[in-house]
Amino acid sequence: MCNLSPSLLSANFYNLENDLNILYEENIKYIHLDVMDGVFVPNISMGIPVIASIKKNTQNKFILDTHLMIENPKKYIDSFKDAGSDIITFHREVSEEYLELIDYIKSKSIKAGISISPDTEVKSIIDALDKVDLVLIMSVHPGFGGQKFIENALDKIKYLKELKTKNNYNYLIEVDGGVYIENVKKVIDAGCDLIVSGSGVFKGNIRNNIREFKNLFRG
């Protein structure tokens, strides 16, 4: 069954504790942490101190699913690991030494993920699939809010699912961008394991939104 990884970027940072408590009470396992540097993407978002504070104050209630939309990710791996990230995902587009970077992340006893943007083909990461713990398919262009779901993400998810089954790979397939109650079913049907949603979770009644997602996950 799919899991939901709410994107904390859409939470109420004025009362973040309340939102996190709701996620815990609704049995959310993952929380998605978008880290943007203003270089690889045009926006700047949360960083290491925020993640460290969340880890310390939630006392391992969640798996911290950290998505680095930054240049030179290797420079910061140790810091994000020390802050409490359980999964660190970086973008294929920023590193030609991505296989070595995966090995480096895993050497820190945390899980390694690789992400591709909408214009990047799955074939660019084929040789990483037996190494990674997670593959993140961006279904919007990273760094821009309010975008619609890009349909070619579905073909990528299906292809990754086929490869996973055929080769007995162990990675989770995650999708991020423009996913809401109204369109999540097609993402589930394509073979996704982990679904990121920000405003789809935090806009309106958080509890009701989570329960609606979970009902669709159950089919």
GUVOMAR-684227 format. One line per field, with one value per residue (C-alpha): residue in three letters; x, y, z. Coordinates in steps of 0.02 Angstrom, whole numbers, plus 32768, in hexadecimal, padded with zeros to 4 digits. Each point is the difference from the previous one (the first is absolute). Example, Ala and Ser with C-alpha at 12.3 -4.5 7.8 and 13.67 -1.06 7.14 Angstrom:
# GUVOMAR-684227
kelo ALA_SER
X 8267_8045
Y 7F1F_80AC
Z 8186_7FDF
***
This chain:
# GUVOMAR-684227
kelo MET_CYS_ASN_LEU_SER_PRO_SER_LEU_LEU_SER_ALA_ASN_PHE_TYR_ASN_LEU_GLU_ASN_ASP_LEU_ASN_ILE_LEU_TYR_GLU_GLU_ASN_ILE_LYS_TYR_ILE_HIS_LEU_ASP_VAL_MET_ASP_GLY_VAL_PHE_VAL_PRO_ASN_ILE_SER_MET_GLY_ILE_PRO_VAL_ILE_ALA_SER_ILE_LYS_LYS_ASN_THR_GLN_ASN_LYS_PHE_ILE_LEU_ASP_THR_HIS_LEU_MET_ILE_GLU_ASN_PRO_LYS_LYS_TYR_ILE_ASP_SER_PHE_LYS_ASP_ALA_GLY_SER_ASP_ILE_ILE_THR_PHE_HIS_ARG_GLU_VAL_SER_GLU_GLU_TYR_LEU_GLU_LEU_ILE_ASP_TYR_ILE_LYS_SER_LYS_SER_ILE_LYS_ALA_GLY_ILE_SER_ILE_SER_PRO_ASP_THR_GLU_VAL_LYS_SER_ILE_ILE_ASP_ALA_LEU_ASP_LYS_VAL_ASP_LEU_VAL_LEU_ILE_MET_SER_VAL_HIS_PRO_GLY_PHE_GLY_GLY_GLN_LYS_PHE_ILE_GLU_ASN_ALA_LEU_ASP_LYS_ILE_LYS_TYR_LEU_LYS_GLU_LEU_LYS_THR_LYS_ASN_ASN_TYR_ASN_TYR_LEU_ILE_GLU_VAL_ASP_GLY_GLY_VAL_TYR_ILE_GLU_ASN_VAL_LYS_LYS_VAL_ILE_ASP_ALA_GLY_CYS_ASP_LEU_ILE_VAL_SER_GLY_SER_GLY_VAL_PHE_LYS_GLY_ASN_ILE_ARG_ASN_ASN_ILE_ARG_GLU_PHE_LYS_ASN_LEU_PHE_ARG_GLY
X 8000_8038_803C_7FE6_8094_7FB5_806E_8023_801E_7F43_7FE8_7FDB_80AE_7FB2_7FB8_8066_7FF3_7F43_800C_8084_7F95_7F6E_806F_8039_7F50_7FCA_808C_8069_80A7_8062_8012_804B_807E_8024_80AA_801C_809C_7FCB_807E_7FC6_7F50_7FCA_7FBA_804F_7FAD_8025_80AD_8064_7FC7_7F47_801D_8068_7F77_7F79_8068_8026_7F4F_7FA2_8071_800A_7F43_801C_8073_804F_7FF9_8079_7FFE_8098_7FDD_80AE_80A5_8095_7F9A_8096_8042_7F69_7FDD_8055_7FA3_7F56_8028_8032_7F61_7F9A_7FD4_7FD2_7FFB_8065_7FCC_8064_7FE3_8053_800D_807F_807C_8060_8049_7F56_8032_808B_7F8A_7F83_8089_8038_7F51_7FE8_80AA_7FB2_7F80_7F6F_7F99_802D_7F86_8016_7F86_7FE0_7FA8_7F77_8078_8079_7FEA_8002_808B_8076_7FF7_7FF2_80A9_7FCE_7F64_8055_804F_7F7B_7F7B_7F8B_7FDF_7FA4_7FA3_7FDC_7F55_8019_809B_805E_7FFD_7F5F_7F5D_7F50_8029_7F91_8030_8069_7FB9_80A3_8028_7F85_8064_809F_7FAB_7FBE_80AB_8055_7F7F_8021_80BC_7FEA_7F97_8069_80A7_7FC5_803C_7FD6_7FE8_7F63_7FB0_7FD1_7FA5_8001_7F9D_7F4C_7FB8_7F56_7F6B_7FB6_8091_805B_7FA8_805D_80A5_7FD4_7FCD_80A6_805D_8036_8033_8013_7F9A_8034_7F77_800D_7F65_7F9D_801F_8013_7F7E_7F5B_7FE0_80A1_7FB1_7F78_807C_8071_7F6D_7FC4_80AD_8009_7F54_803B_80A1_7F97_7FA3
Y 8000_80B3_8073_80BB_8074_80AC_808E_806C_8097_8016_7FEF_808F_8033_8075_7F68_7F71_7F99_7FF6_7FC4_7F7E_7FC0_7FE9_7F9F_7F8E_7FE4_7FD2_7F7E_8059_7FA6_8075_80BC_8050_808C_806A_8056_8086_8069_808A_7FBE_7F57_8042_80B7_7FF7_7FED_7F95_7FA9_7FC4_7F9E_8059_7FE3_7F48_7FEC_8052_7F90_7F64_8032_8030_7F74_7F7C_7F8C_7FFD_801A_7FCA_80A2_7FF8_808A_803B_8068_8076_804A_800C_7F9F_7F8E_7F9A_8097_7FF9_7F46_7FF3_8098_7FC0_7F55_804D_8069_7F5F_7FDB_7F4A_8007_807B_8015_8068_802E_7FA2_80A4_8049_7F72_7F9A_7F9D_7FC7_7F4A_8035_8077_7F75_7F95_8092_801E_7F47_7FFA_8074_7F79_805F_7FE0_804D_8041_8047_8077_8030_809C_7FF8_8019_7F78_7F4D_7F67_7FB9_8080_7FA3_7F4B_7FD2_8044_7F99_7F6D_8077_807D_7FEE_807E_804C_80A6_8031_80BA_801D_80BC_8068_800F_80A6_8048_7FFD_7FED_7F91_7F7B_7F49_7FD3_7F63_7FB6_7FD8_7F70_7FAB_8011_7FB4_7F6E_7FE1_8005_7F87_7F88_8008_7FE9_7F65_7FB6_8017_7FEB_80AE_8047_80BB_805E_8063_80AE_808A_80B9_808F_802A_7F66_8015_7F96_801F_7FB3_7F8D_7F64_8000_8012_7F6C_7F99_8028_7FAA_8089_7FD0_80AA_809A_80B1_8081_80AC_806B_7F61_7FD3_80A6_806D_7FF3_7F75_7F9E_7F68_7FF1_8015_7F76_7F8B_801E_7FD8_7F61_7FC6_800D_7FA4_7F6F_7FFB
Z 8000_7FE0_8088_800A_801B_8026_7FC3_8097_7F92_7FFB_80BD_8077_803C_807F_8057_7FB9_809F_7FEC_7F4C_802C_8090_7F88_7F87_808D_8040_7F4F_7FF7_7F7E_7FF0_7F8D_7FF6_7F65_8019_7F67_8007_7F7A_7FE9_7F88_7F82_7FBF_8017_800B_80B1_80AC_8085_80A5_802E_807F_80A1_7FD8_7FDE_809E_8067_7FB5_8021_80B3_802E_7FA9_804E_7F6A_7FE5_7F45_7F75_7FC4_7F42_7FCE_7F4C_7FD1_7F70_800C_7FA6_8044_8072_803A_805E_8073_8015_80A9_8043_7FC9_8047_80A6_7FFF_7FFD_7F4B_7FE9_7F42_7F98_7F4B_7F86_7F4A_7F73_7FA0_807B_8005_7F80_8092_803A_801D_8075_8058_801E_804B_806D_8044_8027_8056_8081_802D_7FB5_7F63_7F59_7F7E_7F53_7FAB_7F4D_7FC1_7F7B_7F6E_803A_7FC3_806E_7F94_804E_80A6_7FC5_8047_80AB_8017_8053_807E_8035_8084_7FAF_7F55_8002_7F63_7FF6_7FB4_7FFE_7FDC_80A6_8059_7FB7_8060_7FBC_7F6C_7FB7_8002_7F67_7FB4_7FC0_80B6_7FF4_7F76_8067_8099_7F99_7FB4_80A9_8044_7F70_801C_80BB_7FE9_7F74_8059_80B4_802F_80AB_7FE1_802E_7F73_803B_7FA2_802B_7FB5_7FDB_8056_8051_8032_7F54_7F9D_807A_7FC1_7F5B_805C_806D_7F69_7FAB_808E_8078_80B2_8051_7FD6_802B_8014_804F_7FED_7FDE_80B6_805A_7FA7_805D_807D_8011_8053_7F7D_7F72_8044_8018_7F4F_7FBC_8068_7FC7_7F4C_802B_8040_7F5B
***
